[in-house]
């Protein structure tokens, strides 16, 4: 399957993007970190856009609890490495796609190899993996790469784009090396979704910090993929208006609400600092109650 297959497979992209732009996508290389709730559907979406190369990494295997929201999780893939499964899927969608797979995941040792040749990065790493995320965002910035991050939040999604010349990941979320892991997770949570609408209907007692588990819906993950893929197109094709952090976009179709906001001072914003303290206090209190129960 070669030129004719590619042309026919992605012909319905034309009219929204041009033939010349489709060729740009074909020559582009996207690195996707994490292949779980959002990472898997990110991969499927960019593959269906006709992106010619992907670099993918996830050291975990699919398990039964992933089926409700993770694109590659099904009865036939349980126990299999996520990177291997999703590489096979990407090849089924576009047999010509070039894949650099890192089935052991990304560590400091292989980070540069993972980013080598990439035109941009999509963040799909586990919500609680703050340390890995900080390393990847920092190195991507040093290499002059944009990072697109879209996270499921209740029924909705939140979108952030980090430009190598704009506010850094650590500055936006207010992360410091002397913070505890729990403090970093809280800072990430309120920075990802500043509007906080989901708190009104989400049962926070289901957030398990110790077990690193939180609620998530397939519909929200799909919404994330649409948002992230649009930003990927804008960056790769150099078209449209790009709003990088501290700008953010958050929408919730359940509540029929959306917001295009600007987080002045990033993580140093006093309101954000207050919100993360309150969130951490609430989750810790619920964790203690769950333990006593």
Secondary structure by P-SEA (a helix, b strand, c coil): ccaaaaaaaaccccccccaaaaaaaaabbbbbccccccaaaaaaaaaaacccbbbbbbcccccccccccccccccccccccaaaaaaaaaaaaccccccccccccccccccccccccccbbbbbccccaaaaaaaaaaaaaaabbbbbbbbbccccbbbbbbbcccccccccccccccccaaaaaaaaaaaaccccccccccccccccccccbbbbbaaaaaaaaaaaaaaaaaaaaccccccccccbbbbbcccccccccccccccccaaaaaaaaaaaaaaaaaaaaaaac
